[in-house]
Amino acid sequence: MIGYDISNQSAAIKAFKLHYIQNDVSGTLNDYDKKVLYNLYRKF
């Protein structure tokens, strides 16, 4: 949807977080991360 290869889901989440979150680069999504991702989805 926003350009990340999801064949390796953990790596895609880490790349997303490095770009948009920057203070937590774990391989899982928390509620805040999901809100950011949803807002990006609505924008594109």
HELIX and SHEET records of a PDB file:
HELIX    1   1 GLN A    9  TYR A   20  1                                  12    
HELIX    2   2 ASP A   31  LYS A   43  1                                  13    
END                                                                             
